[in-house]
């Protein structure tokens, strides 16, 4: 049971899943909408152009039942006459046929819209598998379609039987009426029958459309693992992204450590923080070459010691530089005065190394704006 719950599809389909399904030709469809529209259009066409169609049909029937001497004696003339009657019948029913074609083309827009997908045309031999076919027949979806078909047949058939029974007198009266009167009466019966069947189909559509939408969304539901996997594909695997960030940090750290030997001074905390500064000709302000805390700070100091870079213990300034100065960027203007004292000491130290004399006294209590100094760290 635990294993089944892990793959249970309980999550609604994502927008990507819906888009992929649409590309594969899977969109919600309701055949009942098409049938309803065709019946509705047919009823409307009979209602508006029915009298004209009946007049044309009456004329065609009269011409077809009229016997003429040339028609009886000349078979070739009979073929021409039949062709003329067929063309007249086609023109008489052309408005109805055109309306039915338009209804068939428009019906997809009411649910799912048009969808052209070449993937749906790809041959799939699994559709010919009798075992899968039987599985579809005995599935819940197949059972639902069977129940729907039976219910539709009972409803439409019941309405048709009720119409015929209620209009039985008019139906039997057709046999004793003239052609004109019979066709007119038949037209009214057809219109009334269509109206009743359309009303029945409207009830079927009202039930089928929500069912098709539910079935479509239920079929595309995703398991939690599928949702997670899709998120990884869309945003990238967190483990891979974490590894990339780690490699980027290591590369940046190597570049930073490689710049430490070129620094003019390293400001320390003395152990927790270390910031390497450089001020060369052409710079607008001193620049941060490297900074770090903990083990990185120890590594900066070690590299600086190996390369003879001067170091100065100035805890408030070191913390302020670490917090507010960006790597490979100039220091904030608020720290110009404090760093100027440090650089002055560095220049004095360099001069002492070249000329000698009294050893320069390192600056103490370097002024740093209080708002730039983070909370002190022991060490």
matplotlib code that plots the C-alpha trace (Angstrom):
import matplotlib.pyplot as plt

x = [0.0, 2.8, 4.4, 1.1, 0.6, 4.0, 2.9, -0.7, -1.5, -3.2, -1.7, -3.4, -1.7, 0.8, 0.7, 3.6, 1.8, -1.3, 0.8, 2.5, -0.8, -2.1, 0.9, 0.1, -3.4, -5.0, -7.6, -11.0, -13.7, -17.4, -19.1, -22.4, -21.7, -21.3, -24.4, -26.4, -25.2, -26.0, -29.5, -29.9, -28.7, -30.9, -33.9, -33.2, -32.7, -36.0, -37.7, -36.4, -36.0, -38.4, -41.3, -39.0, -37.5, -40.9, -42.0, -38.9, -39.4, -43.0, -42.1, -39.4, -41.8, -44.5, -42.0, -40.7, -44.1, -45.3, -45.2, -44.4, -44.4, -40.8, -39.7, -41.2, -40.0, -36.5, -34.2, -31.6, -34.1, -34.9, -31.2, -31.2, -34.5, -33.1, -29.9, -32.0, -34.1, -31.0, -29.5, -32.7, -32.8, -29.2, -29.8, -32.9, -31.0, -27.8, -28.6, -29.1, -25.9, -23.9, -25.3, -24.4, -20.8, -20.4, -21.9, -19.4, -16.5, -17.6, -18.4, -14.7, -14.5, -16.9, -14.6, -10.9, -11.0, -9.3, -6.0, -3.7, -1.1, 1.0, 1.9, -1.7, -1.1, 2.0, 1.4, 0.9, 0.8, -0.3, -3.7, -4.0, -3.2, -6.4, -5.4, -5.1, -8.4, -10.2, -8.6, -10.0, -13.4, -13.6, -12.0, -13.9, -13.7, -15.2, -17.9, -18.7, -19.0, -21.3, -23.5, -23.6, -24.5, -27.3, -28.7, -28.5, -30.3, -33.0, -33.5, -33.5, -35.4, -38.0, -38.4, -38.9, -41.4, -43.3, -43.4, -44.6, -47.2, -48.5, -48.6, -49.8, -53.1, -51.2, -48.7, -51.5, -53.3, -50.4, -51.4, -54.7, -53.4, -52.4, -48.7, -48.8, -50.6, -48.7, -45.3, -46.4, -47.7, -44.5, -42.4, -44.2, -43.8, -40.0, -39.6, -41.5, -39.5, -36.2, -37.2, -37.9, -34.8, -32.6, -34.1, -33.2, -29.7, -29.2, -29.6, -27.1, -24.6, -25.0, -24.0, -21.4, -19.3, -18.4, -17.8, -15.4, -13.5, -13.2, -12.1, -9.5, -8.0, -8.1, -6.2, -3.5, -3.0, 0.5, 2.1, 4.2, 7.4, 6.4, 5.8, 9.2, 10.9, 9.2, 10.3, 13.9, 13.7, 12.2, 14.5, 17.4, 18.4, 19.2, 22.1, 23.6, 22.9, 24.5, 27.6, 27.9, 27.7, 30.3, 32.7, 32.1, 32.9, 36.1, 37.1, 36.5, 38.4, 41.4, 41.4, 41.0, 43.9, 46.0, 45.6, 46.8, 50.5, 49.9, 48.2, 49.7, 48.4, 46.2, 43.9, 43.1, 40.8, 43.5, 42.3, 38.6, 38.7, 41.3, 40.9, 43.7, 43.8, 45.7, 46.2, 48.0, 48.5, 45.4, 43.0, 40.3, 40.3, 41.9, 40.5, 39.6, 41.6, 40.6, 38.5, 37.4, 36.7, 37.7, 39.8, 39.7, 41.1, 43.9, 44.7, 44.9, 47.2, 49.4, 49.7, 50.4, 53.2, 54.8, 54.9, 55.9, 52.7, 52.4, 49.7, 48.0, 45.7, 42.7, 39.6, 36.9, 38.2, 38.6, 35.0, 33.8, 35.7, 34.5, 30.9, 30.6, 33.4, 32.8, 35.4, 37.3, 35.6, 36.8, 36.2, 33.2, 33.9, 33.0, 36.2, 38.6, 40.0, 40.6, 42.2, 44.4, 46.0, 46.6, 48.2, 50.3, 51.7, 52.4, 54.4, 56.3, 57.1, 58.3, 60.5, 62.0, 62.8, 64.7, 66.3, 66.2, 65.9, 63.2, 60.6, 57.2, 54.6, 51.5, 48.4, 46.1, 42.4, 41.8, 38.5, 35.7, 32.1, 30.1, 27.3, 29.7, 31.2, 29.3, 29.0, 32.4, 33.5, 35.9, 39.4]
y = [0.0, 2.4, 1.7, 2.4, 5.7, 6.8, 6.6, 7.7, 10.5, 13.1, 16.4, 18.5, 18.7, 21.5, 24.0, 22.2, 18.8, 20.3, 21.9, 18.6, 16.8, 19.3, 18.9, 15.1, 15.8, 15.3, 17.9, 17.6, 16.6, 16.0, 14.4, 15.4, 19.0, 18.3, 16.2, 18.9, 21.7, 19.6, 19.0, 22.6, 23.9, 21.4, 22.5, 26.1, 25.6, 23.7, 26.5, 29.4, 27.8, 24.8, 26.3, 27.1, 23.6, 22.1, 24.1, 23.0, 19.4, 19.4, 20.6, 18.0, 15.2, 16.4, 16.5, 13.1, 11.5, 13.1, 10.6, 12.0, 10.2, 11.1, 10.0, 6.5, 5.9, 7.3, 5.9, 8.6, 11.3, 9.5, 9.8, 13.5, 14.0, 12.1, 14.2, 17.4, 16.2, 15.3, 18.7, 20.4, 18.3, 19.1, 22.8, 22.6, 21.0, 23.0, 25.6, 22.7, 21.0, 24.2, 24.9, 21.4, 21.7, 25.0, 23.5, 20.5, 23.0, 25.3, 22.6, 22.0, 25.7, 25.1, 22.6, 22.5, 24.5, 23.3, 21.4, 20.3, 17.7, 15.6, 13.4, 12.1, 10.8, 8.8, 5.0, 3.4, -0.4, -0.6, 0.6, -2.7, -4.8, -6.8, -7.1, -3.3, -3.0, -5.3, -3.5, -0.2, -1.8, -3.0, 0.1, 2.7, 5.0, 2.4, 1.6, 5.3, 5.6, 2.5, 3.9, 7.3, 5.6, 3.6, 6.6, 8.7, 6.0, 5.7, 9.4, 10.2, 7.1, 7.8, 11.4, 10.1, 7.5, 10.1, 12.5, 9.8, 8.6, 12.1, 13.0, 9.6, 11.0, 13.5, 10.8, 8.4, 11.4, 11.9, 8.8, 10.4, 13.9, 15.4, 15.9, 19.6, 19.2, 16.0, 17.6, 20.7, 18.5, 16.4, 19.5, 20.6, 17.1, 17.2, 20.6, 19.6, 16.3, 18.1, 20.6, 17.9, 15.9, 19.1, 19.7, 16.2, 16.6, 19.8, 17.8, 15.2, 18.0, 19.6, 16.3, 15.2, 18.4, 18.5, 14.8, 15.1, 17.9, 15.9, 12.8, 14.8, 16.5, 13.2, 11.4, 14.0, 14.1, 13.8, 12.0, 14.0, 12.4, 13.6, 17.1, 17.2, 15.8, 18.4, 21.1, 19.8, 19.9, 23.4, 24.9, 22.6, 19.8, 21.5, 19.1, 20.0, 23.7, 23.5, 21.7, 24.4, 27.2, 25.3, 25.1, 28.8, 29.8, 27.6, 29.2, 32.7, 31.8, 30.7, 33.9, 35.9, 34.0, 34.5, 38.3, 38.4, 38.6, 41.8, 43.5, 46.5, 45.6, 43.0, 44.4, 41.8, 41.3, 39.7, 36.1, 36.1, 38.5, 39.5, 42.0, 42.5, 46.0, 47.6, 51.1, 51.6, 54.6, 55.4, 54.1, 56.4, 54.7, 51.6, 48.4, 45.1, 42.2, 39.5, 39.2, 36.4, 35.1, 31.9, 29.5, 31.8, 34.7, 32.4, 31.4, 35.1, 35.8, 32.8, 33.8, 37.3, 36.2, 34.0, 37.0, 39.6, 41.6, 44.0, 43.2, 45.5, 44.6, 46.9, 44.9, 47.5, 48.5, 44.8, 44.0, 47.1, 46.4, 42.7, 43.8, 46.8, 46.5, 44.4, 42.1, 43.7, 47.0, 50.2, 50.7, 52.8, 56.5, 56.5, 54.4, 56.6, 58.3, 55.1, 53.3, 56.4, 56.0, 52.3, 53.2, 55.9, 53.4, 51.0, 53.7, 54.5, 50.8, 50.5, 53.5, 52.1, 48.9, 50.9, 53.7, 52.4, 54.7, 54.5, 51.7, 53.2, 53.0, 51.1, 53.3, 52.6, 53.4, 54.0, 56.0, 54.0, 55.3, 53.4, 52.6, 50.7, 48.5, 45.2, 43.5, 42.5, 38.9, 37.4, 37.1]
z = [0.0, 0.8, -2.6, -4.4, -2.5, -3.7, -7.3, -6.8, -9.1, -6.9, -8.1, -10.8, -14.2, -14.6, -17.4, -19.0, -18.8, -20.4, -23.2, -23.9, -24.0, -26.4, -28.7, -28.7, -29.7, -26.3, -25.7, -24.0, -26.4, -26.2, -29.1, -27.6, -28.3, -32.0, -32.1, -30.2, -32.5, -35.6, -34.4, -33.3, -36.7, -38.5, -36.5, -37.1, -40.8, -41.1, -39.1, -41.2, -44.7, -44.2, -46.2, -49.1, -49.0, -48.8, -51.9, -53.8, -52.6, -53.7, -57.1, -57.4, -56.3, -58.7, -61.6, -60.7, -60.6, -63.8, -66.6, -70.1, -73.4, -74.3, -70.8, -71.3, -74.8, -74.6, -71.8, -72.5, -71.7, -68.4, -67.4, -68.1, -66.3, -63.2, -63.3, -63.3, -60.4, -58.4, -59.0, -58.0, -54.8, -54.0, -54.4, -52.3, -49.4, -49.9, -47.1, -44.7, -45.7, -45.5, -42.0, -40.9, -42.2, -40.3, -37.1, -37.4, -37.8, -35.0, -32.4, -31.3, -30.2, -27.4, -25.7, -26.3, -29.6, -32.8, -32.4, -35.2, -34.0, -36.3, -33.4, -33.3, -36.8, -36.0, -36.3, -32.9, -33.0, -29.4, -30.6, -32.4, -29.3, -28.5, -24.9, -24.4, -26.4, -24.0, -21.0, -22.3, -22.8, -19.2, -17.7, -15.7, -18.8, -21.0, -18.5, -18.2, -22.0, -22.1, -19.4, -21.2, -24.5, -23.0, -21.2, -24.3, -26.4, -23.7, -23.4, -27.2, -28.0, -25.2, -26.6, -30.1, -29.0, -27.0, -30.0, -32.3, -29.8, -29.1, -32.8, -34.0, -35.4, -37.5, -38.7, -39.8, -41.4, -43.8, -45.8, -46.8, -47.6, -50.9, -51.7, -50.8, -47.6, -46.6, -47.1, -45.1, -42.3, -42.4, -42.2, -39.0, -37.5, -38.3, -36.8, -33.6, -33.4, -33.8, -31.1, -28.6, -29.4, -29.2, -25.7, -24.7, -26.2, -24.2, -21.0, -22.2, -23.1, -19.6, -18.1, -20.6, -20.8, -17.0, -17.1, -20.1, -18.4, -15.2, -17.1, -19.1, -16.0, -14.0, -16.9, -16.8, -13.1, -11.9, -9.0, -6.5, -7.9, -11.4, -10.1, -8.4, -11.5, -13.7, -11.3, -11.6, -15.4, -15.4, -12.8, -12.9, -10.5, -7.1, -6.6, -10.0, -9.4, -5.9, -7.4, -10.1, -7.4, -5.4, -8.4, -9.2, -5.6, -5.7, -8.9, -7.6, -4.4, -6.4, -8.4, -5.2, -3.5, -6.6, -6.2, -2.6, -3.4, -5.3, -2.3, -0.6, 2.9, 4.7, 7.4, 10.0, 13.0, 13.9, 13.4, 12.3, 9.4, 6.7, 3.9, 1.3, -0.2, -3.1, -4.2, -7.5, -9.7, -11.7, -9.1, -7.8, -4.4, -2.7, -4.1, -2.3, -3.8, -1.3, 1.8, 4.1, 7.5, 9.4, 7.3, 4.3, 6.4, 7.7, 4.1, 3.1, 5.9, 5.1, 1.5, 2.5, 4.9, 2.2, -0.2, 2.4, 2.2, 5.2, 7.8, 10.2, 13.0, 13.0, 14.2, 13.6, 10.2, 9.2, 10.1, 8.3, 5.1, 5.2, 5.6, 3.3, 0.7, -2.4, -3.9, -6.9, -6.1, -4.5, -0.8, 0.4, 0.6, 4.3, 4.9, 2.9, 6.0, 7.9, 5.0, 4.3, 7.7, 6.9, 3.6, 5.2, 7.6, 4.7, 2.8, 5.9, 6.4, 2.8, 3.2, 6.4, 4.6, 1.9, 3.9, 7.5, 10.5, 13.2, 12.8, 12.0, 14.7, 13.6, 13.8, 16.8, 17.2, 13.5, 13.3, 11.7, 11.5, 14.1, 11.7, 9.5, 12.3, 12.7, 16.0, 17.3, 17.0, 19.6, 18.3]

ax = plt.figure().add_subplot(projection="3d")
ax.plot(x, y, z, "-o")
ax.set_aspect("equal")
plt.show()
